């Protein structure tokens, strides 16, 4: 995988983590918050960008 693609995936994963609290607040009333699931692809993107996957538990 090219470095540019890995970097873009990392940026995408970082953005998703930043948006998670707002999305949870916005859609939380319609759907229980515990229904959000991190996909394997999302987790691999985090790992590829050297982002700690334990951050998911923070959000």
Protein Blocks (a to p, Z undefined) as FASTA:
>chain_A
ZZklmmmmmmmmmmmmmmmmmmmmmmmmmpcfklpccdfklmmmmmmnopafklmmmZZ
